[in-house]
Amino acid sequence: MDLQTFQALPVAKVAQLVRANGPKVCVFPMNGTRRWFMMEYPLSREEDMASVYCDVAAERHIELYELFFEHGVDTLLTPIFGPDLLERGEAYAKLATEGLALLATHAKFMEFYDAYQVRVRFYGDYREFFGSTPYAYLADLFDEATAQTLSHDRHRLFFGVCAQSATEMIARLAIQYHAEHGCVPDQRTLIEMYYGEYVEPVDLFVGFDKFCVFDMPLVATGNEDLYFTVSPSPYLSERQLRDILYDHVHSRRGGEPDYPAMEPDDWKLMKVFYGANMDRTLGVGTKLGQIWYPLPQVEIPSDLTYPDLLHRPGDR
């Protein structure tokens, strides 16, 4: 199946193809939300901005989670908050923590969890981090949301809160387990303790901005497919997600190439393409003003076209 055919499929068929080899675990950190909001909802009064930001950001989060779930992703890990965000000042810290509370209390989120049968959990060292701060109440809200959605069995949504460094928390969990059971926990047990239930290895990571992956301890294996959107995460479209899923399901599968069996035309195509792209590096960018922008790196040789690269004879 080529990309154009995949793009034209009904949503249910795409979901079936995505799930064909088993449930999918995707990490999707929503990055660039403030940029998106300030470009799409320019407001003159800061107090208005804080109120509207929480509402429209919540709606966009829900829309994108629905998009992933409808297209066959069963489990989403969403790193949502790191302690570094508090370094942006007291006003932003207040806004960010109020946003965290909405994940567990906002009527639209709770309706979404029920309608899509989403089991919600929060992972990370937030109890330790927030314990001595005015935001300690968040842990109780997270527990309540988890309890309310515990019976939901269609999708799973894990919010990462203070999950940037899991070493100390995992060490505490291992010590606790050893004290109770007299043995060292295996990896599956540690995953269950850290996330609240077992999470399979990550299949794909969809980030934004500079190329980096983060906040998926114990379930990152190095085999996950990495994707980075050029525009902020809230701009993710259905077509863009289908491009990603097609690449994940079709283009990257098949194991190691059988070099001796490759045809001369395949070697020629590869040599022409790599030759045209020597000295080019994905992930290189430039800073304009205060913002880092990725630079185009891939050159398509004049005698090749995108269909040549995406759909070689025999791929269908």
Secondary structure, 3 states (H helix, E strand, C coil): CCHHHHHHCCHHHHHHHHCCCCCCEEECCCCCHHHHHHHHCCCCCHHHHHHHHHHHHHHHHHHHHHHHHHCCCCEEEEEEECHHHHHHCHHHHHHHHHHHHHHHHCHHHHHHHHHCCEEEEEECCHHHHHCCCCCCHHHHHHHHHHHHCCCCCCEEEEEEECCCCCHHHHHHHHHHHHHHHCCCCCHHHHHHHHHCCCCCCCCEEEEECCCCCCCCCCCCCCCCEEEEECCCHHHCCHHHHHHHHHHHHHHCCCCCCCHHHCCHHHHHHHHHHHHHCCCCCCCCEEEECCEEEECCCCCCCCCCCHHHHHCCCCCC
